Amino acid sequence: MNLTKTVESRCAFTLLEILIAIAVFAIVLAAINTVFYSALRLRNRTMASLEESAPMDHALAIIRRDLANIVAPNRTNYPLQSTIISQSQLGQITPDLYTAAGQIDGLVPWGDVQKISYGLVPSANGASRDLIRLVTHNLLATTTETPEQQWLISGVKNIAFHYFDGAQWADVWDTTTQSNLPTAIKVDLDLTNTLMHMVVALDTQVRTNQ
């Protein structure tokens, strides 16, 4: 009888052992909780950063595509004249660009080449300005077509183009006098919190009789 009680007493836990186990479990749980919430906060910050940068990446990709697909000018069509702003009333501040970045699928009533420019308009809250893309689809229209306005990004102070002739950068370019496109175009995008630069090389050049 005494032997049975001794064996049973050895199989039980003392109050001290239970308290120690609870303390260890609490420490482990607190450590797991800290790691979990740290990972959750990191995830939220990462998602917020990606959501904030997504419009900028999208806008830069569109501008890069427009410049990379610019159409070479000829005697009468597709000039690049940085001093001419044809839609200033719509906020246009960049020259007209003729690009082949447009798509044609048999359902739209315009061709591949489109006239593109960029402008700045007041944002909806009035605290900053929005960068917009002005697109003229039908270049053969007999009447003046109002460009389609496409929103790109908010919080833009200014956008400027600079032109590389192979040796140096210039602020103006006119294909009616220089008869060729620059070898590269640099875009300066002045944002509320930063200044971004993007250089796009141009492969399209005009052939001369020589």
C-alpha positions in Angstrom: 0.0 0.0 0.0 2.8 2.4 0.8 4.6 1.4 -2.4 1.5 2.4 -4.5 1.3 5.8 -2.9 5.0 6.4 -3.6 4.6 5.5 -7.3 1.5 7.8 -7.7 3.2 10.7 -5.9 6.2 10.4 -8.4 3.8 10.7 -11.4 2.2 14.0 -10.3 3.5 17.5 -10.9 4.2 19.9 -8.1 2.9 23.4 -8.0 6.3 24.8 -8.6 6.8 22.7 -11.7 3.5 23.9 -13.1 4.4 27.5 -12.4 7.8 27.1 -14.1 6.1 25.5 -17.2 3.6 28.3 -17.4 6.4 30.9 -17.2 8.4 29.2 -19.9 5.3 28.9 -22.1 4.5 32.6 -21.6 8.1 33.6 -22.5 8.0 31.5 -25.7 4.5 32.9 -26.6 5.7 36.4 -26.1 8.7 35.8 -28.3 6.5 34.3 -31.0 4.1 37.2 -30.7 6.9 39.7 -31.1 8.3 38.0 -34.2 4.8 37.7 -35.7 3.8 41.3 -35.2 7.3 42.5 -36.4 6.8 40.5 -39.6 3.2 41.8 -40.0 4.4 45.4 -39.6 7.2 44.8 -42.1 4.7 43.4 -44.5 2.4 46.4 -44.1 5.3 48.8 -44.7 6.4 46.9 -47.8 2.9 46.8 -49.2 2.5 50.5 -48.6 5.8 51.3 -50.2 4.8 49.2 -53.3 1.4 50.8 -53.6 3.1 54.2 -53.3 5.7 53.5 -56.0 3.4 51.6 -58.4 1.9 54.8 -60.0 5.4 56.2 -60.5 6.7 53.0 -62.1 3.7 53.0 -64.4 4.1 56.6 -65.4 7.9 56.2 -66.1 7.2 53.0 -68.1 4.6 54.9 -70.3 7.0 57.8 -70.9 9.9 55.5 -71.7 7.7 53.6 -74.2 6.6 56.8 -75.9 10.1 58.0 -76.3 11.6 54.7 -77.3 9.0 54.4 -80.1 9.2 57.9 -81.4 8.6 58.2 -85.2 11.3 59.7 -87.3 10.2 63.0 -89.0 10.0 63.5 -92.7 9.5 66.7 -94.7 5.9 67.3 -93.8 5.0 64.9 -90.9 6.0 64.0 -87.4 8.2 67.0 -86.5 9.8 67.3 -83.1 9.8 71.0 -82.1 10.5 71.6 -78.4 9.5 75.3 -78.6 5.9 74.6 -79.9 3.2 73.9 -77.4 -0.1 73.2 -79.3 -2.4 72.5 -76.4 -1.3 74.9 -73.8 -4.9 75.5 -72.7 -5.0 71.8 -71.6 -1.9 72.2 -69.4 0.6 70.9 -72.0 4.2 71.8 -71.2 6.1 69.3 -73.4 6.5 69.3 -77.1 4.3 67.1 -79.3 5.8 63.6 -79.9 4.8 61.3 -82.6 5.1 57.7 -81.4 4.3 54.3 -82.7 3.5 53.0 -79.2 -0.3 53.0 -80.0 -2.0 49.7 -80.6 -4.3 48.7 -83.4 -6.6 45.6 -83.2 -9.1 46.1 -86.1 -11.7 47.6 -83.8 -10.3 51.1 -83.2 -10.8 53.8 -85.9 -7.2 55.1 -85.8 -3.7 53.9 -86.8 -0.6 53.0 -84.9 1.1 56.4 -84.9 -0.3 58.8 -82.2 0.6 62.3 -81.2 1.6 62.4 -77.5 2.4 65.3 -75.2 2.5 65.7 -71.4 0.9 68.4 -69.3 0.3 69.5 -65.7 -3.1 70.3 -64.3 -4.3 71.1 -60.8 -5.1 68.0 -58.7 -8.6 67.3 -57.4 -7.6 68.5 -53.9 -5.9 71.6 -55.2 -2.8 71.0 -53.1 -0.6 69.8 -56.0 -0.5 69.1 -59.7 -1.2 66.0 -61.7 0.9 64.8 -64.6 -1.4 63.9 -67.6 -0.7 62.4 -71.0 -2.5 64.1 -73.9 -3.1 61.6 -76.8 -4.4 62.5 -80.3 -5.4 59.2 -82.0 -6.6 60.2 -85.4 -3.9 62.2 -87.2 -5.9 62.3 -90.4 -8.9 64.0 -89.0 -10.2 66.9 -91.1 -11.2 68.8 -87.9 -9.2 69.6 -84.9 -9.4 66.7 -82.4 -9.4 67.4 -78.7 -6.7 65.1 -77.2 -7.6 62.4 -74.8 -6.4 63.1 -71.3 -4.9 60.2 -69.4 -3.9 60.6 -65.7 -0.5 59.4 -64.8 0.6 60.5 -61.3 0.0 63.2 -58.7 2.4 65.5 -56.8 4.4 66.7 -59.8 6.0 70.1 -59.8 7.4 70.1 -63.3 8.5 67.9 -66.2 11.2 68.8 -68.7 12.9 67.2 -71.7 16.6 67.5 -72.6 18.0 66.4 -76.0 21.4 64.8 -76.6 23.1 65.3 -80.0 25.8 62.8 -79.4 28.2 65.3 -77.7 26.2 67.5 -75.4 22.7 68.1 -73.9 20.4 70.8 -75.3 17.2 72.2 -73.9 15.6 72.8 -77.4 15.4 70.6 -80.5 13.8 71.3 -83.9 13.8 68.6 -86.6 12.8 71.2 -89.2 16.3 72.7 -89.0 18.4 69.8 -87.6 16.6 67.2 -89.8 17.2 64.4 -87.4 16.2 63.2 -84.0 18.5 63.4 -81.0 20.4 60.3 -80.0 18.8 60.4 -76.6 16.2 62.3 -74.6 16.4 62.9 -70.8 13.3 63.4 -68.7 13.5 65.4 -65.5 10.5 64.8 -63.3 10.4 67.1 -60.4 8.2 65.6 -57.7 7.0 66.9 -54.3 9.6 64.9 -52.4 12.3 64.0 -55.0 13.7 64.7 -58.4 13.9 61.8 -60.9 15.9 61.5 -64.1 15.4 59.1 -66.9 17.4 58.8 -70.1 15.9 57.0 -73.1 18.1 56.2 -76.2 16.6 56.8 -79.6 17.4 54.3 -82.3 15.3 55.8 -85.0 17.2 58.2 -87.3 16.3 60.0 -90.6 18.2 58.8 -93.7 19.5 61.6 -96.0 20.5 61.4 -99.7 24.1 61.3 -98.6 
